[in-house]
């Protein structure tokens, strides 16, 4: 078991997959972090030296991930809703906000009544 940023990972888990377990860290960011610390693509978490694990933890603690990223996302959506913009209204109603088709989306009174709409 290896701890990275307070999260316990199995020793056999690939490093890239372990990094992607953090909210707001995708494949591209995981690749960049691994390249920065010269970690092989198929390396396992258990094979990392302690010095690299502490460096990864320090790197991740400076990034906007997990609760900080979720809070930022919710603040942005709340700002859009409070402004009353088109995107904010679409988010409030649970509809696509980026131009997707809505032909097969069925509304029910239950869904409409639980929404925080701004008209």
C-alpha positions in Angstrom: 0.0 0.0 0.0 1.3 3.4 -1.0 -0.1 6.8 0.2 -0.2 9.6 -2.4 -1.8 12.8 -1.0 -3.5 10.9 1.8 -5.1 8.3 -0.5 -4.2 4.6 -0.2 -3.4 2.9 -3.5 -2.6 -0.8 -4.1 1.0 -1.5 -5.0 0.0 -3.2 -8.3 -2.0 -0.2 -9.6 -0.4 1.7 -12.5 0.8 5.2 -11.6 -1.2 6.8 -14.5 -4.4 5.2 -13.3 -3.7 6.2 -9.7 -3.2 9.8 -10.7 -6.5 9.8 -12.7 -8.3 8.7 -9.6 -8.1 12.3 -8.3 -11.0 14.5 -9.4 -10.0 17.0 -12.1 -6.9 15.0 -13.2 -7.3 13.5 -16.6 -5.0 11.4 -18.9 -3.2 14.5 -20.3 -2.4 16.0 -16.9 -1.3 12.5 -15.6 1.0 12.1 -18.6 2.6 15.5 -17.9 3.2 14.8 -14.3 4.7 11.4 -15.1 7.0 13.0 -17.7 8.1 15.7 -15.2 9.2 13.0 -12.8 10.5 10.6 -15.4 8.1 7.8 -14.5 7.6 5.0 -17.1 4.1 4.7 -18.6 3.6 1.2 -17.3 5.2 1.7 -13.9 3.3 0.5 -10.8 2.7 2.6 -7.7 4.6 0.0 -5.5 7.8 0.3 -7.6 8.1 4.1 -7.0 10.9 5.2 -4.7 9.8 7.1 -1.6 11.4 10.3 -2.9 9.3 10.2 -6.0 6.1 9.6 -4.0 6.8 12.6 -1.8 7.5 14.7 -4.9 4.2 13.6 -6.4 2.4 14.4 -3.2 3.9 17.9 -3.1 3.0 18.4 -6.8 -0.6 17.4 -6.3 -1.0 19.5 -3.2 -0.3 22.6 -5.2 -2.9 21.7 -7.9 -6.6 22.5 -7.9 -8.0 19.0 -7.5 -10.7 17.2 -5.5 -12.8 19.5 -3.3 -11.3 22.7 -4.6 -12.1 21.8 -8.2 -15.6 20.7 -7.2 -16.2 24.0 -5.3 -14.9 26.0 -8.3 -17.3 24.2 -10.6 -20.3 24.7 -8.4 -19.4 28.4 -7.9 -19.2 28.9 -11.7 -22.6 27.2 -12.2 -24.1 29.3 -9.4 -22.8 32.4 -11.0 -24.4 31.5 -14.4 -27.7 30.7 -12.7 -27.7 34.0 -10.7 -27.0 36.0 -13.8 -29.9 34.4 -15.5 -27.9 33.5 -18.5 -29.1 31.0 -21.1 -26.5 28.5 -20.0 -27.4 29.0 -16.3 -31.1 28.3 -17.0 -30.3 25.2 -19.1 -28.1 23.9 -16.2 -30.9 24.6 -13.7 -33.4 22.7 -15.8 -31.0 19.8 -16.3 -31.0 20.3 -20.1 -28.0 20.3 -22.4 -26.2 23.6 -22.3 -24.0 23.3 -25.4 -26.4 23.0 -28.3 -27.2 19.2 -28.2 -30.5 18.0 -29.5 -33.3 17.5 -27.0 -35.8 15.4 -28.9 -35.7 12.4 -26.7 -35.6 14.1 -23.3 -38.9 13.6 -21.6 -40.0 15.9 -18.8 -42.1 14.8 -15.8 -43.8 17.0 -13.2 -41.6 15.4 -10.5 -38.4 16.5 -12.3 -39.7 20.0 -13.0 -40.8 20.5 -9.3 -37.4 19.7 -7.8 -35.5 22.1 -10.0 -34.1 25.5 -8.8 -35.2 27.5 -11.9 -34.7 31.1 -12.6 -37.0 32.4 -15.3 
